[in-house]
Amino acid sequence: MNKKILVISDHRGGGAGHVATQSGVLFSEQGYDVDYIFGDDFFTFNALGYCCNINAIDIIRKKLASSKPDIILIHNFDHLWSPLFLIEINKYKEKTGAKVIMTVHDYHIVSASNSLSYYEHGENEFFKNPPSFKDLVTKKLDRRGYIYGLARLIQWYPYYSGLNLQKVFDHFMCPSEFIYKQVVKRFDPSLVSIVYNPTSATISSSPISNNDDVVITFAGRLSKDKGIYDFLKSIVDSKLVSTKHLIINIIGQGSYFDNIEKLKDSLKDQNIDIVLHGLQDFKVVKSLFEHSSYVLLPSLCYENAPLTLIEGVFAGCKILTMNYGGMVEIANKLDESILMDDFSLTSIQMVFDQLNTSKEKQVTLDKFYQDYSNDSYISNVERIIA
């Protein structure tokens, strides 16, 4: 009989939701009996549910009883399910001997600050190591105020320091070396592996037209943490005029959509055209990447293994991103990545000076694919669950 796998995640959408769905598809293709359950089919986010989602226990109990999985693959779960549901999963594990594996999409399993960041004088700062309780109490974990950060402490410490619910996990799969180094600071390294996320992208490289336009594409949430607004605003504030004509495609929706639109006229005066595409399906995103020289991710967070960079590279793009976290790890696999330390005048001038119209070489893409291929993902996971 084929092994049964239950894939669990908070959301169907977003990076973790995409990886959850894609991992299930790959296991199905290998002959596993795969079932899914997503938190957003049952819940919407609220503060009480974030700290203690009682309803999640009954829902997951019924799902485990009907699905009868041999392997439980958990992606993000702390926002909608809340860690409380790990109690029921642990009961099922003790009864059946099922293996419970976690894909570590952010830092919440090692820290109440799931982005390993805090705010000081309105600016985003990073913890270099998983923070102590004193650090978490004295630092502002949420830009909106201390009360919002307090909710993270109320959720994290009872479940993980008190009830030790992380004991349910047999193994942690880290999609980047950067997050692996954080997880092994809290867990036995024998329980932690680097397993790069799978992607539905395939290698392709359409030639760029012969004109001198440099095409750059960003795909993601138009939110504060993704840094796209701050990046564009810093260009406006710099008053620098690009010697090359830049076209920046922006794919996605979010609270900063209108703010970005208001920058279009100023950027046009700086020889930069902004094209706001809104939400698009994967075929459109892939096509835009294929006709771009760079994939852009100016995130204000560490990130982990940002899928948008990987998909952009598979389409032949070079990388324009930040010099920290999981972003620099991916960028360093390529020869001509542009890395920003910040959005200062010096950084913006450096970006303008280094941009060009060439595409990544096929030989580079082939090497990159070895790390992020679906075959590599399946091989690594099967070694863990064997």
Secondary structure, DSSP 8 states (H G I E B T S, - for coil): ---EEEEEES-SSHHHHHHHHHHHHHHHHTT-EEEEEEGGGT----HHHHH--HHHHHHHHHHHHHH--SEEEE---TTTT-GGGHHHHHHHHHHH--EEEEE--SSTTT-SSTTSEEEETTEEEE-SS---HHHHHHSB-STT-HHHHHHHHHHHIIIIIIS-GGGG-SEEEESSHHHHHHHTTTS-GGGEEE-----S---------SSS-EEEEEES--SGGG-HHHHHHHHHHHT---SS-EEEEEE--STTHHHHHTTHHHHHHTTEEEEEEES--HHHHHHHHHT-SEEEE--SS--SS-HHHHHHHHTT-EEEEESSHHHHHHHTTSSS-EEESSSSHHHHHHHHHH--S----HHHHHHHHHHH-HHHHHHHHHHHH-
